[in-house]
Amino acid sequence: MTDPTKVINFGSLRFIVPSSASIKTLYKSITTGSNYYTLEEAGTDYMVPTNKKFWILAVIVAHGTTVSTPMLQKHTAADSGAGTELIRVAGGTTTGITPVFISIEAGKYINMGSSEHNTYVTVFGVELDV
């Protein structure tokens, strides 16, 4: 007997994951200054839980003003700019959806850095058992 699965459709991409997987939407808006901020789930900094792995499937970036290239990093500390770079997303005053397939291990935060305010980042992904 096979394990039940969930199917995640994202445009022309299709991901098949175990039924135990949790689909997550992480978000952060930067409205003042430039710094690094941790992506949140329901208003709380998101850290990949013990015995889990988080796969980023898509990144959406919206800019209210012209910015340099915003980036995502993973780190053991929240709001840190000293992490391992994951992806840089095109800057400018555009909104874009970038399909990706990036793995984040347990105990890591996903931090976003931008040189300007009015930057909004949404990450869609799936949390899986290790």
Contacts in CASP RR format, 6 or more apart in sequence:
PFRMAT RR
TARGET T0000
AUTHOR 0000-0000-0000
METHOD contacts of the structure
MODEL  1
MTDPTKVINFGSLRFIVPSSASIKTLYKSITTGSNYYTLEEAGTDYMVPT
NKKFWILAVIVAHGTTVSTPMLQKHTAADSGAGTELIRVAGGTTTGITPV
FISIEAGKYINMGSSEHNTYVTVFGVELDV
3 18 0 8 1.000
3 19 0 8 1.000
4 18 0 8 1.000
4 19 0 8 1.000
5 16 0 8 1.000
5 17 0 8 1.000
5 18 0 8 1.000
5 19 0 8 1.000
6 16 0 8 1.000
6 17 0 8 1.000
6 18 0 8 1.000
6 19 0 8 1.000
6 21 0 8 1.000
6 23 0 8 1.000
7 14 0 8 1.000
7 15 0 8 1.000
7 16 0 8 1.000
8 14 0 8 1.000
8 15 0 8 1.000
8 16 0 8 1.000
8 17 0 8 1.000
8 23 0 8 1.000
8 57 0 8 1.000
8 126 0 8 1.000
10 57 0 8 1.000
10 58 0 8 1.000
10 99 0 8 1.000
10 124 0 8 1.000
13 57 0 8 1.000
13 99 0 8 1.000
15 57 0 8 1.000
15 126 0 8 1.000
17 126 0 8 1.000
17 128 0 8 1.000
18 128 0 8 1.000
18 129 0 8 1.000
20 128 0 8 1.000
20 129 0 8 1.000
21 126 0 8 1.000
21 127 0 8 1.000
21 128 0 8 1.000
22 126 0 8 1.000
22 127 0 8 1.000
23 124 0 8 1.000
23 125 0 8 1.000
23 126 0 8 1.000
23 127 0 8 1.000
24 41 0 8 1.000
24 46 0 8 1.000
24 54 0 8 1.000
24 123 0 8 1.000
24 124 0 8 1.000
24 125 0 8 1.000
24 126 0 8 1.000
24 127 0 8 1.000
25 41 0 8 1.000
25 122 0 8 1.000
25 123 0 8 1.000
25 124 0 8 1.000
25 125 0 8 1.000
26 39 0 8 1.000
26 40 0 8 1.000
26 41 0 8 1.000
26 46 0 8 1.000
26 110 0 8 1.000
26 122 0 8 1.000
26 123 0 8 1.000
26 125 0 8 1.000
27 39 0 8 1.000
27 40 0 8 1.000
27 41 0 8 1.000
27 120 0 8 1.000
27 121 0 8 1.000
27 122 0 8 1.000
27 123 0 8 1.000
28 37 0 8 1.000
28 38 0 8 1.000
28 39 0 8 1.000
28 40 0 8 1.000
28 112 0 8 1.000
28 120 0 8 1.000
28 121 0 8 1.000
29 119 0 8 1.000
29 120 0 8 1.000
29 121 0 8 1.000
30 37 0 8 1.000
30 112 0 8 1.000
30 113 0 8 1.000
30 114 0 8 1.000
30 116 0 8 1.000
30 117 0 8 1.000
30 118 0 8 1.000
30 119 0 8 1.000
30 120 0 8 1.000
31 117 0 8 1.000
31 118 0 8 1.000
32 117 0 8 1.000
33 116 0 8 1.000
33 117 0 8 1.000
34 113 0 8 1.000
34 114 0 8 1.000
34 115 0 8 1.000
34 116 0 8 1.000
34 117 0 8 1.000
35 79 0 8 1.000
35 113 0 8 1.000
36 73 0 8 1.000
36 79 0 8 1.000
36 80 0 8 1.000
36 81 0 8 1.000
36 111 0 8 1.000
36 112 0 8 1.000
36 113 0 8 1.000
37 79 0 8 1.000
37 111 0 8 1.000
37 112 0 8 1.000
37 113 0 8 1.000
38 45 0 8 1.000
38 46 0 8 1.000
38 78 0 8 1.000
38 79 0 8 1.000
38 109 0 8 1.000
38 110 0 8 1.000
38 111 0 8 1.000
38 112 0 8 1.000
39 45 0 8 1.000
39 46 0 8 1.000
39 72 0 8 1.000
39 109 0 8 1.000
39 110 0 8 1.000
39 111 0 8 1.000
39 112 0 8 1.000
39 121 0 8 1.000
39 123 0 8 1.000
40 46 0 8 1.000
45 78 0 8 1.000
45 79 0 8 1.000
45 109 0 8 1.000
46 109 0 8 1.000
46 110 0 8 1.000
47 78 0 8 1.000
47 107 0 8 1.000
47 108 0 8 1.000
47 109 0 8 1.000
48 54 0 8 1.000
48 104 0 8 1.000
48 105 0 8 1.000
48 106 0 8 1.000
48 107 0 8 1.000
48 108 0 8 1.000
48 127 0 8 1.000
49 106 0 8 1.000
49 107 0 8 1.000
49 127 0 8 1.000
50 106 0 8 1.000
50 107 0 8 1.000
51 106 0 8 1.000
51 129 0 8 1.000
51 130 0 8 1.000
52 106 0 8 1.000
52 127 0 8 1.000
52 128 0 8 1.000
52 129 0 8 1.000
52 130 0 8 1.000
53 103 0 8 1.000
53 104 0 8 1.000
53 105 0 8 1.000
53 106 0 8 1.000
53 127 0 8 1.000
53 128 0 8 1.000
53 129 0 8 1.000
53 130 0 8 1.000
54 103 0 8 1.000
54 104 0 8 1.000
54 110 0 8 1.000
54 125 0 8 1.000
54 126 0 8 1.000
54 127 0 8 1.000
54 128 0 8 1.000
55 101 0 8 1.000
55 102 0 8 1.000
55 103 0 8 1.000
55 104 0 8 1.000
55 125 0 8 1.000
55 126 0 8 1.000
55 127 0 8 1.000
55 128 0 8 1.000
56 72 0 8 1.000
56 86 0 8 1.000
56 100 0 8 1.000
56 101 0 8 1.000
56 102 0 8 1.000
56 103 0 8 1.000
56 104 0 8 1.000
56 110 0 8 1.000
56 123 0 8 1.000
56 124 0 8 1.000
56 125 0 8 1.000
57 99 0 8 1.000
57 100 0 8 1.000
57 101 0 8 1.000
57 124 0 8 1.000
57 125 0 8 1.000
57 126 0 8 1.000
58 97 0 8 1.000
58 98 0 8 1.000
58 99 0 8 1.000
58 100 0 8 1.000
58 123 0 8 1.000
58 124 0 8 1.000
58 125 0 8 1.000
59 72 0 8 1.000
59 87 0 8 1.000
59 89 0 8 1.000
59 97 0 8 1.000
59 98 0 8 1.000
59 100 0 8 1.000
59 121 0 8 1.000
59 122 0 8 1.000
59 123 0 8 1.000
59 124 0 8 1.000
60 95 0 8 1.000
60 96 0 8 1.000
60 97 0 8 1.000
60 98 0 8 1.000
60 121 0 8 1.000
60 122 0 8 1.000
60 123 0 8 1.000
60 124 0 8 1.000
61 70 0 8 1.000
61 89 0 8 1.000
61 90 0 8 1.000
61 91 0 8 1.000
61 95 0 8 1.000
61 96 0 8 1.000
61 98 0 8 1.000
61 119 0 8 1.000
61 120 0 8 1.000
61 121 0 8 1.000
62 94 0 8 1.000
62 95 0 8 1.000
62 96 0 8 1.000
62 119 0 8 1.000
62 120 0 8 1.000
63 70 0 8 1.000
63 91 0 8 1.000
63 92 0 8 1.000
63 93 0 8 1.000
63 94 0 8 1.000
63 95 0 8 1.000
63 116 0 8 1.000
63 118 0 8 1.000
63 119 0 8 1.000
63 120 0 8 1.000
64 93 0 8 1.000
64 118 0 8 1.000
64 119 0 8 1.000
64 120 0 8 1.000
65 93 0 8 1.000
65 116 0 8 1.000
65 117 0 8 1.000
65 118 0 8 1.000
66 91 0 8 1.000
66 92 0 8 1.000
66 93 0 8 1.000
66 116 0 8 1.000
67 91 0 8 1.000
67 92 0 8 1.000
67 114 0 8 1.000
67 115 0 8 1.000
67 116 0 8 1.000
67 118 0 8 1.000
67 119 0 8 1.000
68 91 0 8 1.000
68 114 0 8 1.000
68 115 0 8 1.000
68 116 0 8 1.000
69 88 0 8 1.000
69 89 0 8 1.000
69 90 0 8 1.000
69 91 0 8 1.000
70 88 0 8 1.000
70 89 0 8 1.000
70 91 0 8 1.000
70 112 0 8 1.000
70 113 0 8 1.000
70 114 0 8 1.000
70 115 0 8 1.000
70 119 0 8 1.000
70 121 0 8 1.000
71 85 0 8 1.000
71 86 0 8 1.000
71 87 0 8 1.000
71 88 0 8 1.000
71 89 0 8 1.000
71 112 0 8 1.000
71 113 0 8 1.000
72 85 0 8 1.000
72 86 0 8 1.000
72 87 0 8 1.000
72 89 0 8 1.000
72 110 0 8 1.000
72 111 0 8 1.000
72 112 0 8 1.000
72 113 0 8 1.000
72 121 0 8 1.000
72 123 0 8 1.000
73 80 0 8 1.000
73 81 0 8 1.000
73 83 0 8 1.000
73 84 0 8 1.000
73 85 0 8 1.000
73 86 0 8 1.000
73 110 0 8 1.000
73 111 0 8 1.000
73 112 0 8 1.000
73 113 0 8 1.000
74 83 0 8 1.000
74 84 0 8 1.000
74 86 0 8 1.000
74 104 0 8 1.000
74 105 0 8 1.000
74 108 0 8 1.000
74 109 0 8 1.000
74 110 0 8 1.000
74 111 0 8 1.000
75 81 0 8 1.000
75 82 0 8 1.000
75 83 0 8 1.000
75 84 0 8 1.000
75 108 0 8 1.000
75 109 0 8 1.000
75 111 0 8 1.000
76 107 0 8 1.000
76 108 0 8 1.000
76 109 0 8 1.000
77 109 0 8 1.000
78 109 0 8 1.000
78 111 0 8 1.000
79 109 0 8 1.000
79 111 0 8 1.000
80 109 0 8 1.000
80 111 0 8 1.000
81 111 0 8 1.000
81 113 0 8 1.000
83 111 0 8 1.000
86 102 0 8 1.000
86 104 0 8 1.000
86 110 0 8 1.000
87 98 0 8 1.000
87 100 0 8 1.000
87 102 0 8 1.000
89 96 0 8 1.000
89 98 0 8 1.000
89 121 0 8 1.000
90 96 0 8 1.000
104 110 0 8 1.000
106 130 0 8 1.000
110 123 0 8 1.000
112 119 0 8 1.000
112 121 0 8 1.000
END
